[in-house]
Amino acid sequence: MYLISSLKTFNIFTLVALFMLLVGMQISNASSLKVHKPVVEEIGELSDEELLKMQKELQKPIKESGRFTKGVLWEIEKDKEFVGYIFGTIHMNDKRVNEVRESIIEKFDNMTSFAMESFPSDHYWNPYNGGQMIKGDMTLPRGQTLEMLVGKDLYARVEAVLLEVGLNKETIMHLKPWAAMRSFAVRAENTEDLILDYELLDRAAAQRKDLYQVESIEEFLVTFYAMPEDVQIKLLEFTVNSYKEMRNTIDRMLEAYLEEDLTKMYEISTSFIPNKPEYERYRETYLQHVVKNRNVVMEHYMRKPMREKKTFIAVGALHLYGDQGVLALMEKDGYQVKRVPVSVLADKS
């Protein structure tokens, strides 16, 4: 059974999925296998300080070259030797994603290792303490409530939506603003209970591939709670304001993905933030934390499976976009990347 069986979500694994896990939903079949965890010291090329320096570099505005704006599947080479593939996925359980699946699955089967974003295999998912650790990161300190932070009116609107999603009042009351924001979801249409990331993980486990993560759960969570609190609150407000448009936004995102249009996906990812000059700092902060900083971490951890050769790496397609994405970072690292059009959709892109 896959991690999320009935929700279609906006961007990466929502906090709804985490709550489901806490109440006993079965996780991926790969969770019991040995996994190469993303530990900087094991890789050795960069220190934490150097990683932070690289992330700071990504805060500088740049003029995009337009090179990495199309394509969800890329071939990787180093010194003219084949290394593997990097695949931009979309974290949705919509049957239309099967079109992409059919175009990449043979290449996937021929690889000897698989790498993806964080998945339930480390101490966060320990049955004895994992749930408490997740709750601790998502919930406010004792004595604080979400209503105290965001005000009565906004809290009432947030609570109404999250009750509809399926959370209970006690849980909602104690969520941090970022966790409340990430808990918004809508019911899926066209579902076949498929999230491609997790199908690939289970398939890789069944084929006894070496498994790698390109970020840890801790690094994923810190993406959000490292945001300034005022930004978290404003982003929560934008999210609840745009909730009625969420299904349309998700459908637009999926259409852009099927067209292999990374630029359009990148733009849609922040369309919940009003397009006004006074709100640009919230857009930039969101992208810096949720996409750009993670690009640096992911590309760093990709080096280990890439050195092993014949690897298939799957990350959210937004991380492929632009001159600050993982493809551009790979090139700076001495790798060569070449787009492989997804055959079913090549004519559309």
C-alpha positions as CSV (number, residue, x, y, z in Angstrom):
1,M,0.0,0.0,0.0
2,Y,1.4,3.4,-0.9
3,L,2.1,6.2,1.5
4,I,-0.9,8.2,0.4
5,S,-3.8,6.3,-1.1
6,S,-6.6,8.9,-1.6
7,L,-5.2,12.4,-1.6
8,K,-3.8,14.4,-4.5
9,T,-1.4,17.0,-3.1
10,F,0.3,20.3,-4.0
11,N,4.0,19.9,-4.2
12,I,5.9,17.5,-2.0
13,F,4.6,15.0,0.7
14,T,2.0,16.9,2.7
15,L,1.7,16.8,6.4
16,V,-1.5,15.0,5.9
17,A,0.6,12.0,4.9
18,L,2.6,12.3,8.1
19,F,-0.6,12.3,10.2
20,M,-1.8,9.2,8.3
21,L,1.4,7.4,9.2
22,L,0.9,8.3,12.8
23,V,-2.5,6.6,12.9
24,G,-1.1,3.4,11.3
25,M,-1.1,3.6,7.5
26,Q,1.3,1.0,6.1
27,I,4.4,2.5,4.6
28,S,6.5,1.5,1.6
29,N,7.7,-2.1,1.5
30,A,11.2,-0.7,1.3
31,S,11.2,0.7,4.8
32,S,12.6,-2.5,6.3
33,L,15.6,-2.7,3.9
34,K,19.0,-1.3,4.4
35,V,19.2,2.2,3.0
36,H,22.1,4.5,2.4
37,K,21.3,7.5,4.6
38,P,22.3,11.0,3.5
39,V,25.1,11.8,5.9
40,V,27.5,14.5,4.8
41,E,30.5,12.9,6.6
42,E,30.0,9.7,4.5
43,I,30.4,11.6,1.2
44,G,33.1,13.9,2.2
45,E,33.3,16.4,-0.6
46,L,31.8,19.3,1.2
47,S,31.6,20.4,4.8
48,D,28.4,21.8,6.4
49,E,30.0,25.2,6.2
50,E,30.6,24.8,2.4
51,L,27.0,23.6,1.9
52,L,25.7,26.7,3.7
53,K,28.0,28.9,1.6
54,M,26.5,27.4,-1.6
55,Q,23.0,27.9,-0.3
56,K,23.8,31.6,0.4
57,E,25.0,31.9,-3.2
58,L,21.6,30.8,-4.4
59,Q,20.0,33.8,-2.6
60,K,21.6,36.2,-5.1
61,P,19.3,37.2,-8.0
62,I,20.3,35.8,-11.4
63,K,19.2,36.1,-15.0
64,E,18.1,32.7,-16.1
65,S,19.8,31.3,-19.3
66,G,16.7,29.3,-20.3
67,R,18.6,26.0,-20.5
68,F,16.8,24.0,-17.9
69,T,13.2,24.9,-18.6
70,K,11.9,21.7,-20.4
71,G,12.3,18.0,-19.7
72,V,11.6,15.6,-16.9
73,L,14.1,12.9,-17.8
74,W,17.8,13.5,-18.2
75,E,20.8,11.3,-19.0
76,I,23.9,11.8,-16.8
77,E,27.5,11.4,-17.9
78,K,30.9,12.0,-16.4
79,D,34.0,12.2,-18.6
80,K,31.9,10.8,-21.5
81,E,30.9,7.7,-19.4
82,F,27.3,6.9,-18.7
83,V,26.3,7.4,-15.1
84,G,22.5,7.0,-15.1
85,Y,19.3,9.1,-15.2
86,I,17.7,11.9,-13.2
87,F,14.0,12.0,-13.4
88,G,11.7,14.8,-12.3
89,T,8.6,13.3,-10.7
90,I,5.3,14.7,-9.4
91,H,4.0,13.7,-6.1
92,M,0.5,12.9,-7.2
93,N,-1.7,9.7,-7.4
94,D,-3.4,10.7,-10.7
95,K,-3.6,8.0,-13.3
96,R,-2.5,10.4,-16.0
97,V,1.0,10.1,-14.5
98,N,1.0,6.5,-16.0
99,E,1.8,8.1,-19.4
100,V,5.1,9.2,-18.0
101,R,5.6,6.0,-16.0
102,E,5.4,3.8,-19.2
103,S,8.1,5.9,-20.8
104,I,10.7,5.6,-18.1
105,I,10.1,2.2,-16.5
106,E,12.4,0.2,-18.8
107,K,15.3,2.6,-18.2
108,F,14.5,2.3,-14.5
109,D,14.6,-1.5,-14.5
110,N,18.0,-1.5,-16.2
111,M,19.7,0.5,-13.4
112,T,21.3,-1.0,-10.4
113,S,20.5,1.7,-7.8
114,F,17.7,4.0,-7.0
115,A,17.8,7.4,-5.2
116,M,14.9,9.6,-4.2
117,E,13.9,12.3,-1.7
118,S,13.6,11.3,1.9
119,F,11.4,8.3,2.7
120,P,10.4,6.4,5.9
121,S,13.5,4.5,6.8
122,D,15.4,6.4,9.5
123,H,14.7,7.0,13.2
124,Y,11.8,9.3,12.5
125,W,9.8,6.2,11.5
126,N,10.9,4.1,14.5
127,P,7.6,2.6,15.8
128,Y,8.7,3.5,19.4
129,N,9.5,7.2,19.0
130,G,9.0,8.3,15.4
131,G,5.5,9.6,15.8
132,Q,6.5,11.7,18.8
133,M,9.4,13.2,16.9
134,I,7.3,14.2,14.0
135,K,4.6,15.7,16.3
136,G,7.3,17.6,18.1
137,D,8.6,19.2,15.0
138,M,5.1,20.1,13.8
139,T,3.5,21.3,17.0
140,L,3.9,24.5,19.0
141,P,5.5,24.5,22.5
142,R,3.2,23.8,25.4
143,G,1.0,26.8,26.3
144,Q,1.0,28.2,22.8
145,T,-1.8,27.8,20.2
146,L,-2.0,28.5,16.5
147,E,-4.8,31.0,17.2
148,M,-2.5,33.0,19.5
149,L,-0.1,33.4,16.6
150,V,-2.4,34.1,13.6
151,G,-5.4,35.7,15.3
152,K,-9.0,34.6,15.8
153,D,-10.3,35.3,12.3
154,L,-7.6,33.6,10.3
155,Y,-7.5,30.7,12.7
156,A,-11.3,30.1,12.3
157,R,-10.8,29.9,8.5
158,V,-7.8,27.5,8.8
159,E,-9.6,25.3,11.3
160,A,-12.7,25.0,9.0
161,V,-10.6,23.8,6.1
162,L,-8.5,21.4,8.1
163,L,-11.5,19.9,9.8
164,E,-12.8,19.2,6.3
165,V,-9.5,17.6,5.4
166,G,-9.9,15.2,8.3
167,L,-7.7,16.7,11.1
168,N,-9.2,17.1,14.6
169,K,-9.6,20.3,16.6
170,E,-7.0,19.4,19.2
171,T,-4.4,18.7,16.5
172,I,-5.1,21.8,14.5
173,M,-5.0,24.0,17.6
174,H,-1.4,23.1,18.3
175,L,0.1,23.1,14.7
176,K,2.9,25.4,13.8
177,P,1.9,27.8,11.0
178,W,4.0,25.9,8.4
179,A,2.6,22.6,9.4
180,A,-1.0,23.9,9.1
181,M,-0.1,25.3,5.7
182,R,1.3,22.0,4.5
183,S,-1.8,20.1,5.7
184,F,-4.1,21.6,3.1
185,A,-5.2,19.0,0.5
186,V,-8.0,18.2,-1.8
187,R,-9.6,14.8,-2.7
188,A,-8.1,13.3,-5.8
189,E,-9.8,12.7,-9.1
190,N,-8.6,10.2,-11.7
191,T,-6.9,8.2,-9.0
192,E,-5.5,4.7,-9.3
193,D,-3.9,4.9,-5.8
194,L,-0.6,5.6,-7.4
195,I,2.2,7.9,-6.3
196,L,5.0,7.2,-8.7
197,D,7.8,8.0,-6.3
198,Y,6.6,5.2,-4.0
199,E,5.9,2.7,-6.8
200,L,9.5,3.2,-7.9
201,L,10.7,2.7,-4.4
202,D,8.8,-0.5,-3.9
203,R,9.9,-1.7,-7.4
204,A,13.5,-0.9,-6.6
205,A,13.3,-2.8,-3.3
206,A,11.8,-5.8,-5.1
207,Q,14.6,-5.7,-7.6
208,R,17.1,-5.5,-4.8
209,K,18.6,-2.3,-6.0
210,D,20.8,-0.2,-3.8
211,L,18.7,2.5,-2.2
212,Y,19.8,6.0,-1.5
213,Q,18.1,9.1,-0.1
214,V,19.1,12.6,-1.3
215,E,17.8,14.3,1.8
216,S,16.9,13.2,5.2
217,I,13.5,13.7,6.9
218,E,15.2,16.2,9.3
219,E,16.4,18.3,6.4
220,F,13.0,18.2,4.7
221,L,11.3,19.4,7.9
222,V,13.8,22.1,8.7
223,T,13.0,23.5,5.2
224,F,9.8,24.8,6.7
225,Y,10.4,25.5,10.4
226,A,13.5,27.5,9.6
227,M,11.3,30.1,7.8
228,P,10.8,33.3,9.8
229,E,7.5,33.0,11.8
230,D,6.0,36.1,10.2
231,V,6.6,34.5,6.7
232,Q,5.0,31.2,7.9
233,I,1.9,33.1,9.0
234,K,1.6,35.1,5.8
235,L,2.0,32.0,3.7
236,L,-0.7,30.2,5.7
237,E,-3.0,33.2,5.1
238,F,-2.2,33.0,1.3
239,T,-2.9,29.3,1.4
240,V,-6.3,29.5,3.0
241,N,-7.2,32.4,0.7
242,S,-6.5,30.3,-2.3
243,Y,-7.9,27.0,-1.0
244,K,-11.0,27.1,-3.3
245,E,-8.7,27.3,-6.3
246,M,-6.4,24.4,-5.1
247,R,-7.9,21.7,-7.3
248,N,-7.6,24.0,-10.4
249,T,-4.0,24.8,-9.4
250,I,-3.1,21.1,-9.0
251,D,-4.7,20.3,-12.4
252,R,-2.6,23.1,-14.0
253,M,0.5,21.8,-12.3
254,L,-0.2,18.3,-13.7
255,E,-0.8,19.6,-17.2
256,A,2.4,21.5,-17.1
257,Y,4.2,18.3,-15.9
258,L,2.7,16.2,-18.7
259,E,4.0,18.9,-21.1
260,E,7.4,18.7,-19.5
261,D,7.3,22.4,-18.9
262,L,9.5,23.2,-15.9
263,T,9.1,26.9,-16.2
264,K,5.3,26.7,-16.0
265,M,5.5,24.3,-13.0
266,Y,7.9,26.7,-11.2
267,E,5.5,29.6,-11.7
268,I,2.4,27.6,-10.7
269,S,4.1,26.5,-7.5
270,T,3.9,30.0,-6.0
271,S,0.6,31.0,-7.7
272,F,-1.1,30.9,-4.3
273,I,0.9,34.1,-3.4
274,P,-0.7,37.2,-4.9
275,N,1.3,38.8,-7.7
276,K,2.0,42.1,-5.9
277,P,5.3,43.8,-5.3
278,E,4.8,43.9,-1.5
279,Y,4.5,40.1,-1.5
280,E,7.6,39.3,-3.5
281,R,9.7,38.8,-0.4
282,Y,7.3,36.0,0.7
283,R,7.6,34.3,-2.7
284,E,11.4,34.5,-2.6
285,T,11.6,33.2,0.9
286,Y,9.3,30.3,0.1
287,L,11.3,29.4,-3.0
288,Q,14.6,29.8,-1.2
289,H,13.6,27.4,1.6
290,V,11.4,24.9,-0.3
291,V,13.3,24.6,-3.5
292,K,16.7,26.3,-3.8
293,N,18.3,25.3,-0.4
294,R,17.1,21.8,-1.0
295,N,18.7,21.7,-4.4
296,V,22.1,22.1,-2.9
297,V,21.6,19.4,-0.4
298,M,20.1,17.0,-2.9
299,E,22.8,17.5,-5.5
300,H,25.4,16.9,-2.9
301,Y,23.9,13.6,-1.8
302,M,23.4,12.5,-5.4
303,R,27.2,12.2,-5.8
304,K,27.4,8.9,-3.9
305,P,24.9,6.9,-6.2
306,M,26.3,8.7,-9.2
307,R,29.8,7.4,-8.4
308,E,28.4,3.9,-8.2
309,K,27.1,4.3,-11.8
310,K,23.9,3.0,-13.4
311,T,21.7,4.9,-11.0
312,F,18.1,6.2,-11.4
313,I,17.5,9.4,-9.3
314,A,14.0,10.6,-8.8
315,V,13.2,14.1,-7.3
316,G,10.4,16.5,-7.6
317,A,10.5,18.1,-11.1
318,L,10.7,21.6,-9.6
319,H,14.2,20.8,-8.4
320,L,15.3,20.4,-12.1
321,Y,14.4,23.9,-13.1
322,G,16.7,26.7,-13.9
323,D,20.3,27.7,-13.4
324,Q,20.0,27.1,-9.6
325,G,18.5,23.7,-10.0
326,V,20.1,20.3,-9.5
327,L,20.9,19.9,-13.2
328,A,22.9,23.1,-13.3
329,L,24.6,22.2,-10.0
330,M,25.6,18.8,-11.5
331,E,27.2,20.6,-14.4
332,K,29.2,22.7,-12.0
333,D,30.3,19.4,-10.4
334,G,31.7,18.2,-13.7
335,Y,28.8,16.0,-14.9
336,Q,27.2,16.3,-18.3
337,V,23.4,16.2,-18.6
338,K,21.3,15.6,-21.7
339,R,17.5,15.7,-22.0
340,V,15.7,12.5,-22.9
341,P,12.2,13.5,-24.1
342,V,9.5,11.4,-22.6
343,S,8.3,9.6,-25.8
344,V,4.5,9.9,-25.2
345,L,4.7,13.6,-24.6
346,A,7.7,14.7,-26.7
347,D,5.5,16.2,-29.4
348,K,3.8,18.4,-26.8
349,S,7.0,19.9,-25.4
